[in-house]
Amino acid sequence: MRDLDHMSENVQTNVKAYLKFLLNDLGYTGFRYDMVKGYAGMYTKMYNEDSKPSFSVGECWDASKVIQDWIDAAGKTSAAFDFQFRYTVRNAINNNDWTMLGKDNGTYTKDKVEYHNYPLISKNYENASYSRYAVTFVEKHDTEKRANAAQDPIKKDT
């Protein structure tokens, strides 16, 4: 929903009606919000509070701190994909080095503060309470190997 004008009351009304239709008429139980960096997390909060899905997850493909900030902006009404976990697993498998599972994926600087990119589920992450909002995955359509595309698949058969 990144291309919608979420500030518009008309759009908000229609999105809320659509989400309720998915839940009540089509039998959905939850939502996967794609590319949530394209709009403010407060809208996910608004939509979740109105439609009351059993579960939702946002695709905030970024550093752990950015994902944490999005979870906060969504009022903790949604989980988020733990991209740093995926990178940690990929690095360990592709390098045949299982010690990498306990390491971070480099650092991220925001407002002159440096944060480690540990997975949200890691005991080493700055705020372990975010593990409850972490959805893990190994591969998905954005990570698979494609011709003429800079993807980063797991290259070994696990």
For each residue, the residues with C-beta under 8 A, 3 or more apart:
1: 4 6 15 33 34 38 39 43
2: 34 35 36 37 38 39
3: 38
4: 1 8 11 15 39
5: 8 11
6: 1 11 12 15 39 40 43
7: 11
8: 4 5 11 12
9: 12 13
10: 13 14
11: 4 5 6 7 8 14 15
12: 6 8 9 15 16 43 46
13: 9 10 16 17
14: 10 11 17 18
15: 1 4 6 11 12 18 19 47
16: 12 13 19 20 47 50 51
17: 13 14 20 21
18: 14 15 21 22
19: 15 16 22 23 31 47 50 51 53
20: 16 17 23 24 50 51
21: 17 18 24 25 26
22: 18 19 25 26 28 31
23: 19 20 26 27 28 29 51 52 53
24: 20 21
25: 21 22
26: 21 22 23
27: 23
28: 22 23 31 53
29: 23 53 54 55
30: 53 54 55 56 57
31: 19 22 28 48 53 55 56 57
32: 56 57 58 59
33: 1 36 44 56 57 58 59 78
34: 1 2 59
35: 2 38 59 61
36: 2 33 39 41 44 58 59 60 70 74 80
37: 2 60 61 62 66 70
38: 1 2 3 35
39: 1 2 4 6 36 43
40: 6 43 73
41: 36 44 45 58 69 70 71 72 73 74 75
42: 45 46 73 74 75
43: 1 6 12 39 40 46 47
44: 33 36 41 47 48 56 58 73 74 77 78
45: 41 42 48 49 73 74 75 77 78
46: 12 42 43 49 50
47: 15 16 19 43 44 50 51
48: 31 44 45 51 52 53 56 74 75 77 78
49: 45 46 52 75 77
50: 16 19 20 46 47
51: 16 19 20 23 47 48
52: 23 48 49
53: 19 23 28 29 30 31 48 56
54: 29 30
55: 29 30 31 79
56: 30 31 32 33 44 48 53 77 78 79
57: 30 31 32 33 78 79 80 81 135
58: 32 33 36 41 44 70 71 74 78 79 80 81
59: 32 33 34 35 36 80 81
60: 36 37 66 67 70 80 81 83
61: 35 37 81 83 142
62: 37 66 67 70 83
63: 66 67 84 108 115 117
64: 67 68 84 108 115 116 117 118 119 120 125 126
65: 68 69 108 110 115 126
66: 37 60 62 63 69 70 108 110
67: 60 62 63 64 70 71 80 81 82 83 84 120
68: 64 65 71 72 120 127 130
69: 41 65 66 72 73
70: 36 37 41 58 60 62 66 67 73 74 80
71: 41 58 67 68 74 76 78 79 80 130 133
72: 41 68 69 75 76
73: 40 41 42 44 45 69 70
74: 36 41 42 44 45 48 58 70 71 77 78
75: 41 42 45 48 49 72
76: 71 72 133
77: 44 45 48 49 56 74
78: 33 44 45 48 56 57 58 71 74 133
79: 55 56 57 58 71 132 133 134 135
80: 36 57 58 59 60 67 70 71 120 133 134 135
81: 57 58 59 60 61 67 86 135 136 137
82: 67 85 86 119 120 121 134 135 136 137
83: 60 61 62 67 86 87
84: 63 64 67 87 88 104 105 117 118 119 120 122
85: 82 88 89 119 120 121 122 134 136
86: 81 82 83 89 90 136 137 138 143
87: 83 84 90 91 105 117
88: 84 85 91 92 100 101 103 105 119 122
89: 85 86 92 93 101 138 154
90: 86 87 93 94 138 152 153 154
91: 87 88 94 95 97 100 105
92: 88 89 95 96 97 98 99 100 101
93: 89 90 96 154 155 156 158
94: 90 91 154 155 156
95: 91 92 100
96: 92 93 156
97: 91 92 100
98: 92 101
99: 92 102 103
100: 88 91 92 95 97 103
101: 88 89 92 98
102: 99 122 124
103: 88 99 100
104: 84 107 116 117 118 122 124
105: 84 87 88 91 117 118
106: 116 117
107: 104 114 115 116 117
108: 63 64 65 66 114 115 116 117
109: 112 113 114 115
110: 65 66 113 115
111:
112: 109
113: 109 110
114: 107 108 109
115: 63 64 65 107 108 109 110 126
116: 64 104 106 107 108 124 125 126
117: 63 64 84 87 104 105 106 107 108
118: 64 84 104 105 122 124 125 126
119: 64 82 84 85 88 122 125 134 136
120: 64 67 68 80 82 84 85 125 130 131 133 134
121: 82 85 125 131 134 136
122: 84 85 88 102 104 118 119 125 131
123: 128
124: 102 104 116 118
125: 64 116 118 119 120 121 122 128 130 131
126: 64 65 115 116 118
127: 68 130
128: 123 125 131
129: 132
130: 68 71 120 125 127 133 134
131: 120 121 122 125 128 134
132: 79 129
133: 71 76 78 79 80 120 130
134: 79 80 82 85 119 120 121 130 131
135: 57 79 80 81 82
136: 81 82 85 86 119 121
137: 81 82 86 140
138: 86 89 90 154 158
139: 143 144 153 154
140: 137 143 144
141: 144
142: 61 151
143: 86 139 140 151 152 153 154
144: 139 140 141 151 153
145: 151 153
146: 149 151
147:
148:
149: 146
150:
151: 142 143 144 145 146
152: 90 143
153: 90 139 143 144 145
154: 89 90 93 94 138 139 143 158
155: 93 94
156: 93 94 96
157:
158: 93 138 154
